[in-house]
Amino acid sequence: MSYWVFLLVSLVACSVGFHAYMWFFSVGYGLAIAAIGAALAIAYHGGMGLPEWLACILLFVYGCRLSGYLLIRERKSAAYRKVLNPELDRSKRMPIYAKFALWVTCALLYTLMTIPLYFRLQNGVPADAMLWIGLIVMACGIALEALADLQKSAAKRKNSRRFVDTGLYRFVRCPNYLGELTIWVGMLLTGTTALKGVWQWVLAILGFVLIAWVMFSGARRLELRQDKNYGADPEYQKYVRTVPILIPFVPLYSVKKYKFLVA
């Protein structure tokens, strides 16, 4: 499968963002990753063994879970709809050329994030220990993110006006973003013994660096919003001083001063 077909799959899947621009990097994100996983399985099924199949299945399951979770949250969470409504109004006013630019940029990003597996399959490199290690790391990331989402939903059902500091949130303030990062660390590992040439390495590393930047930007955006909502609460102030924002056991408690992270 050529890269252009790979990109086309991503473009078609995340085109749902024309409904509302946020979907380019939310619902469309999940759909694109799921579609990429399915497309890789179809294109390379003749030469794939069990670990390659598992990698494609993990991408498909991850993408479907994420899109489904986000759609359900939009429909059922009044608190989330309150945050979302201004963005929906902004989406209606956004020029079509701006949406087109977001569409292409997001589709490119999703191919870069998954390109280590694409190169492994395209290069015809046999399965090895690093592929299995990458798969295990990806599976752990998917489980971590799913558990964090479930715990947050449960906590918000009990008290929608309080910040979440239970379960995984006792150890890190953004465990869902940590799970996301873990998934893409695993994806990068799946390709480390299969990449050939400088450009394949550059593209694979670029994809991981970009999604790491997106996750830290998301953490900064959440921090600013939570400061606005809970900043007067002494318990919240103690929480943000003692619990790392994204990486557990690493004393990074705030990223709001880093303006290169988009809020």
C-alpha positions as CSV (number, residue, x, y, z in Angstrom):
1,M,0.0,0.0,0.0
2,S,1.4,3.4,-1.0
3,Y,1.6,6.2,1.5
4,W,-0.9,8.2,-0.5
5,V,-3.5,5.5,0.0
6,F,-2.6,5.4,3.7
7,L,-3.2,9.2,3.8
8,L,-6.4,8.9,1.9
9,V,-7.8,6.5,4.5
10,S,-7.0,9.0,7.2
11,L,-8.5,11.9,5.3
12,V,-11.8,10.0,4.7
13,A,-12.1,8.9,8.3
14,C,-11.5,12.2,9.9
15,S,-13.6,14.2,7.4
16,V,-16.4,14.0,10.1
17,G,-14.7,17.1,11.4
18,F,-16.6,19.2,8.8
19,H,-19.6,18.6,11.0
20,A,-17.9,20.4,13.9
21,Y,-14.2,21.3,13.7
22,M,-13.5,19.8,17.2
23,W,-14.3,16.4,15.7
24,F,-11.1,16.6,13.5
25,F,-9.1,15.9,16.7
26,S,-11.7,14.0,18.8
27,V,-14.3,11.7,17.1
28,G,-12.4,12.0,13.8
29,Y,-9.2,11.1,15.5
30,G,-10.6,7.8,16.8
31,L,-12.2,7.0,13.5
32,A,-9.0,7.7,11.6
33,I,-6.9,5.4,13.8
34,A,-9.5,2.6,13.6
35,A,-9.6,3.0,9.8
36,I,-5.9,3.0,9.5
37,G,-5.7,-0.2,11.6
38,A,-8.3,-1.9,9.4
39,A,-6.7,-0.6,6.2
40,L,-3.3,-2.0,7.2
41,A,-4.8,-5.4,8.0
42,I,-6.5,-5.5,4.6
43,A,-3.5,-4.3,2.6
44,Y,-0.9,-6.6,4.3
45,H,-3.0,-9.6,5.5
46,G,-1.1,-12.0,3.2
47,G,2.2,-11.5,5.0
48,M,1.1,-10.9,8.5
49,G,1.6,-13.1,11.5
50,L,-0.1,-13.0,14.9
51,P,1.7,-9.9,16.3
52,E,1.1,-7.9,13.2
53,W,-2.6,-8.8,13.4
54,L,-2.7,-7.8,17.0
55,A,-1.1,-4.5,16.3
56,C,-3.8,-3.7,13.7
57,I,-6.5,-4.9,16.0
58,L,-5.3,-2.8,18.9
59,L,-5.4,0.3,16.6
60,F,-8.9,-0.6,15.5
61,V,-10.2,-1.3,19.1
62,Y,-8.5,1.9,20.4
63,G,-10.0,4.1,17.7
64,C,-13.5,2.7,18.1
65,R,-13.5,2.9,21.9
66,L,-12.3,6.5,21.8
67,S,-14.8,7.7,19.2
68,G,-17.6,5.9,21.0
69,Y,-16.7,7.3,24.4
70,L,-16.5,10.8,23.0
71,L,-19.9,10.6,21.2
72,I,-21.6,9.2,24.4
73,R,-20.0,12.0,26.5
74,E,-21.3,14.6,24.1
75,R,-24.8,13.2,24.3
76,K,-25.0,12.4,28.0
77,S,-22.8,14.8,29.9
78,A,-24.4,18.2,30.6
79,A,-21.1,19.5,32.0
80,Y,-19.3,18.6,28.9
81,R,-21.9,20.1,26.6
82,K,-21.5,23.4,28.6
83,V,-17.9,23.4,27.6
84,L,-18.6,22.3,24.1
85,N,-21.4,24.7,23.1
86,P,-19.1,27.8,22.6
87,E,-16.9,25.6,20.4
88,L,-19.9,24.6,18.3
89,D,-20.8,28.2,17.8
90,R,-17.2,28.9,16.8
91,S,-17.3,26.0,14.4
92,K,-20.3,27.5,12.6
93,R,-18.4,30.7,12.1
94,M,-15.1,29.1,11.0
95,P,-14.3,29.6,7.3
96,I,-14.2,26.6,5.1
97,Y,-10.5,27.1,4.2
98,A,-9.6,26.9,7.9
99,K,-11.6,23.7,8.3
100,F,-9.8,22.3,5.2
101,A,-6.4,23.1,6.7
102,L,-7.3,21.4,10.0
103,W,-8.6,18.4,8.1
104,V,-5.4,17.9,6.1
105,T,-3.1,18.6,9.1
106,C,-4.9,16.1,11.4
107,A,-5.0,13.4,8.7
108,L,-1.3,13.9,8.2
109,L,-0.6,13.7,11.9
110,Y,-2.6,10.4,12.3
111,T,-0.5,8.8,9.5
112,L,2.7,9.9,11.2
113,M,1.6,8.5,14.5
114,T,1.0,5.1,13.0
115,I,3.8,5.1,10.5
116,P,6.1,2.9,12.5
117,L,3.7,0.0,12.0
118,Y,3.2,1.0,8.3
119,F,6.9,0.9,7.7
120,R,7.3,-2.5,9.4
121,L,4.6,-4.0,7.2
122,Q,5.8,-2.1,4.0
123,N,9.4,-3.2,4.6
124,G,8.3,-6.8,5.2
125,V,10.4,-7.1,8.4
126,P,9.6,-10.3,10.3
127,A,8.1,-10.1,13.8
128,D,10.6,-9.8,16.6
129,A,10.8,-9.2,20.4
130,M,10.6,-5.4,19.9
131,L,7.3,-5.8,18.1
132,W,5.9,-7.8,21.0
133,I,7.2,-5.3,23.5
134,G,5.5,-2.5,21.6
135,L,2.3,-4.4,21.5
136,I,2.3,-4.9,25.3
137,V,3.0,-1.2,25.9
138,M,0.2,-0.3,23.6
139,A,-2.2,-2.6,25.3
140,C,-1.3,-1.1,28.7
141,G,-1.8,2.4,27.4
142,I,-5.3,1.5,26.0
143,A,-6.3,-0.1,29.3
144,L,-4.9,2.9,31.3
145,E,-6.8,5.4,29.2
146,A,-10.1,3.4,29.2
147,L,-9.9,3.0,33.0
148,A,-9.1,6.7,33.5
149,D,-12.2,7.6,31.4
150,L,-14.4,5.2,33.4
151,Q,-13.2,6.5,36.7
152,K,-13.7,10.1,35.7
153,S,-17.2,9.4,34.4
154,A,-18.1,7.6,37.7
155,A,-16.7,10.4,39.8
156,K,-18.6,13.1,37.9
157,R,-21.8,11.2,38.2
158,K,-21.4,11.3,42.0
159,N,-20.5,15.0,42.1
160,S,-20.3,16.9,38.8
161,R,-19.1,20.1,40.5
162,R,-15.9,18.6,42.1
163,F,-12.6,17.9,40.5
164,V,-11.6,14.3,40.2
165,D,-8.8,13.1,42.6
166,T,-9.7,9.4,43.1
167,G,-8.5,6.2,41.4
168,L,-5.7,6.8,38.9
169,Y,-6.2,10.6,39.5
170,R,-4.5,10.2,42.9
171,F,-1.2,9.6,41.1
172,V,-1.4,11.9,38.1
173,R,-3.9,14.6,37.1
174,C,-4.3,13.5,33.5
175,P,-4.1,9.7,33.5
176,N,-6.1,9.5,30.2
177,Y,-3.4,11.6,28.5
178,L,-0.8,9.4,30.1
179,G,-2.5,6.4,28.6
180,E,-2.5,8.1,25.3
181,L,1.2,8.8,25.4
182,T,1.8,5.2,26.5
183,I,0.0,3.9,23.4
184,W,2.2,5.9,21.1
185,V,5.4,5.0,22.9
186,G,4.3,1.4,22.2
187,M,3.6,2.2,18.5
188,L,7.0,3.8,18.1
189,L,8.6,0.7,19.7
190,T,6.9,-1.6,17.2
191,G,8.9,0.0,14.4
192,T,12.3,0.5,15.9
193,T,13.8,-2.7,14.5
194,A,12.0,-2.3,11.2
195,L,12.8,1.3,10.1
196,K,15.1,1.7,7.2
197,G,17.0,4.9,6.4
198,V,17.1,8.3,7.9
199,W,13.7,9.5,6.6
200,Q,11.8,6.6,8.0
201,W,13.3,7.3,11.4
202,V,12.7,11.1,11.1
203,L,9.0,10.5,10.2
204,A,8.4,8.0,13.0
205,I,10.0,10.2,15.7
206,L,8.2,13.3,14.3
207,G,4.9,11.5,14.7
208,F,5.6,10.7,18.4
209,V,7.0,14.2,19.2
210,L,3.9,15.8,17.7
211,I,1.4,13.6,19.6
212,A,3.4,14.3,22.8
213,W,3.1,18.0,22.1
214,V,-0.6,17.6,21.6
215,M,-1.0,15.7,24.9
216,F,0.9,18.3,26.9
217,S,-1.1,21.0,25.2
218,G,-4.3,19.2,26.2
219,A,-3.0,19.0,29.8
220,R,-2.3,22.7,29.8
221,R,-5.8,23.5,28.4
222,L,-7.3,21.3,31.1
223,E,-5.2,22.9,33.8
224,L,-6.3,26.4,32.8
225,R,-9.9,25.4,32.8
226,Q,-9.7,23.6,36.1
227,D,-7.9,26.6,37.7
228,K,-10.9,28.7,36.5
229,N,-13.4,26.3,37.9
230,Y,-11.8,25.1,41.1
231,G,-9.0,27.7,41.8
232,A,-10.7,28.9,45.0
233,D,-11.0,25.5,46.5
234,P,-8.2,24.8,49.1
235,E,-8.4,21.0,48.4
236,Y,-7.8,21.7,44.7
237,Q,-4.9,23.9,45.5
238,K,-3.3,21.1,47.6
239,Y,-4.1,18.6,44.9
240,V,-2.3,20.5,42.1
241,R,0.7,21.2,44.3
242,T,1.3,17.5,45.2
243,V,0.1,15.5,42.2
244,P,2.1,15.6,38.9
245,I,0.1,16.8,35.9
246,L,1.0,14.1,33.4
247,I,3.9,11.9,34.2
248,P,3.6,10.0,37.6
249,F,6.5,10.4,40.1
250,V,8.0,13.3,37.9
251,P,7.7,16.5,39.8
252,L,6.1,18.5,37.0
253,Y,3.0,20.0,38.6
254,S,2.1,22.7,36.1
255,V,2.5,23.4,32.4
256,K,0.4,26.6,32.1
257,K,3.4,28.8,31.9
258,Y,4.6,27.0,28.7
259,K,2.9,29.1,26.1
260,F,4.3,27.1,23.2
261,L,1.8,24.5,24.3
262,V,-1.5,25.5,22.6
263,A,-4.3,26.2,25.1
